[in-house]
Amino acid sequence: MINIALPKGRLGERVYRILEQVGYPCPSVLEDNRKLIFENPEAGVRYFWVKPSDVASYVERAAADVGIAGKDVLLEYQPEVYELADLGIGKCRMCAAGRRGFRDRRDQTLRVATKFPKIAKGYYSAQSRDIDIIKLHGSIELAPLVGLSDVIVDLVETGKTLQENDLEVIETIVPISARLIANKVSYKFKYQEITALCSQVDELCRQR
Ligand code: PRP
């Protein structure tokens, strides 16, 4: 039995359809209810719906053998897991952004609002820029609009949220996409199953 942590939401549903196609079906996963665990013993698979930012914790601690996590979460938390494949979906980019026309006056500490303090610190320390991190959990774009921060470090997908709030990208820090990750012990003890799943998923994603 292979235990798979799926990120709750649209990305998770897309990933499930890929896994279903390559031989890990469990149709009850897509039922409209609030259950969190789904099992198909015949296919040898058990799925969990997990908050996207928690997938890496479930996999790191072996509650799941494999999972699908955003590269953003992997860069931020650096969990002890194997990153097996880039699925090439859930694409977006991690960016520094500010109000339109914002110019950084380097004589003052830059106030940076973000859900990703580690990524933000890494980015600004590479520029030797002195910053003050304001850790938020959502609606990051609001911070510079109401004077809570000078800039933000956040995910940009379509760019619509920035645009509709008179913000603009200052610089792209890193491109982001969904990654297949595995627990290190599971990888050893369920090597055949995990590598088979990985190569099938990888192949299908490359064809898309
Ligand atoms: C994410 C991200 C941006 C937005 C970017 O937020 O933090 O706010 O999506 O998408 P766009 O470029 O397509 O507009 P999310 O929807 O996860 O909500 P949050 O505000 O709770 O972080």
Boltz pocket constraint, residues with backbone or C-beta under 6 A from the ligand:
constraints:
  - pocket:
      binder: B
      contacts: [[A, 137], [A, 138], [A, 139], [A, 140], [A, 141], [A, 154], [A, 155], [A, 156], [A, 157], [A, 158], [A, 159], [A, 160], [A, 161], [A, 162]]
      max_distance: 6.0
